[in-house]
């Protein structure tokens, strides 16, 4: 997720557990080759064989509308140490779509095919190439055409967000469409969209026939949702994360990102995460109302401390 799921957050969330694979924020590909430092900035995990410190694999996400530079940069990325590449055809953001990227490409399945095929042909066979789509752009009519194009182009895996671009993030998610895709293409299909709870997971699984799901906003709202789902699948008892534990995780994220971004942006990603946390924890809404106008390190530290007698970073793994 652009603007929040960065390297420090991936480290924290993978340490919580329940996550099998992470995907970076998208790396924007234009007409020129990107220098190595760009890939390392988006994915410092390259230095650790593209894994977080607890060993969760990380895929590097590329976004662009031109097959040749996408292929060139994917090839370079593989040489620099990228272990898996994910292609973004799902971003609904207006700025991205107006610049020939993300979900806008779904209007032309042939273009999607050409991009995926170019990337697949340019990268070693041992580097998986996956793609993420929505069900369409203006509507959901071309959902199967785009999925078929990605399969025929040689992708190893497909993630489907169960809405069109025009649908945005407005409920419901049309998981049954993913089920139809699952019936038609033989590569693994991963369901995505509107999975906020364990019950949502089981409803999605029933309608999509997908065992595996990709969770974005739902995991930000409930950081241990992956663990809750796995416990439900295994029949094990699991004590869900409470607000003090979630707040300490948030505070650790704040500490970890202090030196990563310019001081004028201090706390911005913490505030973005709180927007999601308040869906699951009412106390997060109270913290957000207080912290949203804080700008200095002293004020943000004091705000956290006001919510706890002692705020301690979580144990590092």
N, C-alpha and C positions, 0 to 999 in steps of 0.2 A: 504494500500500500504506500503510494507516494506521499512523502512528507512525514512519515512516522516509523515505518518498519525499516529502520536502519540497523547498522551493525550492533550498537549497544542493545537495542531492543531484541534483536535476534538472539544475542547471548543470554539475556535475562529469560526470555520466554522458553528457549530450549532447555535452560537449566531448571525451570519449573517442571517441564516434562510433558509427555503426551503428544509431542510433535515429531513427525518422522522426517519431514523435509521442510526447508525454508526457501523462500524466493526473495531476491533482492528487490529494492525499488528499481524502476526501469531506468536503463541507460539509454539516453536518446541518441539515435544514430542518424546523422545527416548525410552529407555527400562526401565527407572526408574521413580518413582513418583516425580513430581515436588513439591517443597515446596510452601507454600502459598505466600511467598514474590515475587515469579516469577509472579503469576497471578496478584497481586496487582501492581507490577511494570508496567506490560503491560496494566492493566486496573484499574487505581486508582478510576474510577467511581464505582467500587464495593462498596466503602464506601458510595455511594449515590444511592444505589439500582440500580446500573448499568445504571445510567443516567448522562448526562452532566448537568452542572449547570442550563441550560435552560430547562431541562427535556427530552432531546432526548435520547431514549434507545440506549444502547451500547451492541453489541454482542461480545463475546470473541472468537477469531479464533484459532483453533487448527490445527496443521499440523503434520502428521506422517503416517507411512505405516504399523504399527502393531496394529491389533484390540485390543489386550489385554491392552497394556499401554495407548492406546487412550481412551478406556473405563474407565480405572482406573482413569486417570487424569480428564476426563470429570465428573466422579462421585464426585471426590474431589472438582472440581471447583464449581459444583452445591452446595455442602455443604458449601463452603466458601462464597457463595452469588452470584455466576454467575446466571443471569436470562435468558440467551439465549446463545447457543453454535453454532458456525459456523465451518464447516469442509472444509479445503482447499484442493481441487483437481485441482486447476487451475494455481498455480504458475509455470511459464515457466523458472525460473532461473536455470542455469546449475548446480550450487552448490546444490540447493535443489533437483533437479531431479536426480543427481548422488548419492544422499543420501536417496533414496527411499521416496521421498515426492513430493507433488504438482502434476503437470500434468503427471508425469511419471506413476502414479497409473492408469491412464485412459487406459493404454495398457491392463489392466485386470479388466473388469467390476465386476468379482466375488470378487476380493479383495476390490473394492470400496463398494460392497454390505456388505461384512463382517465387514468393518470398521464402516460404518454407522449404521448397525444393532447393533453392540456391543456398540456403544456410545448411541444409542437410548434406548437400554435395561438397560443400566447402570445409566441413568439419570431419574429423576422424570418426570412424564407425563406433569407437568406444566412448564417444562423447554423446550422451543422449540429447536429443532435441525435442522439446515439448512445446506446446502452444496453448494459449488460453483465449477463448472467444466468449462473446455474448451470443444470444440467440438471433441477433440481427441488429440492424441500425434503426431504420424508421419503424420496422415491425419485425415479427418473428418468422416471416415466410421463408427466408433463405437459410434457416438454421441447419438443415441437413446438407445443403450444398456446401456450406463453409466447412462443416465437419468432414465431409467426404473429401474435399479438396486438401485438407490438412493430412488426412490419412494417406491419400494417394501421393502426396508430395514426399512422404517418407518419415513423418514425425513418429516418435516413439510413444507419445502419450498426449492426451488432449484433456484440458480442463474446461468445463463449460459453466459460465455464470448464467443462471436460469432466468435471464431477462434480456430484453433488447436495450439498445442505448436509450431509446425514447422512454422505455419503462423506468430508466434510472435505477434508484434503489427503493422504489415504492413497492410495498407488498401487494400481491403475493409474489413468490418465486415460482416459476413454472417448471417444477422438477420433472414433470411427466415428459416434457420435451427431451430432457437429457436421457430418459429411458428409451425414447425412440432412437436417439443417436446411438445409444449403447447397443441396441439391437442390430444396427446397420454397419458399424465399423468394428474391426477386430482388435484394435489397439486399446490399451487401458483408457477408460474414461473416468474423469474425476468430477464429482458434482460440487458446485459452489453456489452460494447465495442464500441469505436469510436463515442461516443456521446459527441460532443464538442459544439454544438449549439442547440437552440430551434428547428430549422429545422431538425437537426439530430434526435432529440427526436421523432418528428412526423413521420419521415421516419422509424425509428426503430419500433415505435408503429404499424405502418401500416403493416410492414413485419413480425413482431414477434407476433402480437396480444396481446402484453403485455402492460398493463397500467403503470405498475411499472418498474422502471429502477434502476440499480446501476451505479453510476458515480464515477470514480476515477480520472484519468488524466484530464478529461474534467472539473471537479470541481476545480482542482488545477489551471488550466489555467484560469478559469472564476469563481471566488468564489461565485458569486450570480447566477450561472446558474440554480440552483434549484428554486430560486425565479422567474427567468425569465420564466421558464417552467410553473410554477403554475399560473403566471399572464396570460400567453398565454392561458392556459386551461380555466381560469375563464373569460377571456375577459377584465381583468382589465389593466389599464395603469400602467406601471412600468418603472422607470428611472434606467437604468443599472448602476452598480458601475463603477466609473471612475478610472483612474490610481492613482490620489492622495489618494483616499479611499483604493484602493487595496494595495498601498505602505504602508499606515499606518497600515493596517492589517498585512502585512509582517513584519513591524518593531515591532509590538506588539508580533508577534510570536518569533522574535529574543529576545526580552526582557524576554518573558515567558520561553524560553529554555536555557537562560544563566546559570542557576543554576542546570539544569537537566542533562547536559552532561559534560564530562571532558573538561577542557579548551582547550586542543589540538584539540578538534572537534568543537570549537566555530564557529558558523555561517554555519556549513556544511549543516544543514537542510534548512536554509534560502536559500542557494545557490541552493539546489535541487529544492526547490519550485520555484525559479526564472526561472529555465529551462522551467517549464511549463507556468508560467505567461507570458513569452515573446512571447508565441504563440498568446496570446490575446491582450497584451499591448506592443507595440513597445518600450516604455520607459523602460520596464523590461529588455529588451536586453541590453540597455545602462547601466543600473544599474549592471547587471550581469557582463558585461565586466570590470567594475571598481572594483567590490567587490570580484570577483572570486579568486584573489590572496591575499586578506586581511586575516590576521590571528589573529591579536590582537583586544581586545575589543576597544581600542582607535581608531584604524584604521577603524573598522567596523562602530562604532558610527559616526565618521567623514564623512564616505561615505554616510550614510543615511542623515546626516545633510546637505550635499552638494546638495542633491536632493530636500530638503525643507528648507525654511527659519526657520521653526519651525516644528519639527516632534513630534506629540503628540500621545501617545497610544490611541487606541479606547476606548470608554466608556465600562466599565465592566458591565456585566449583572448578 
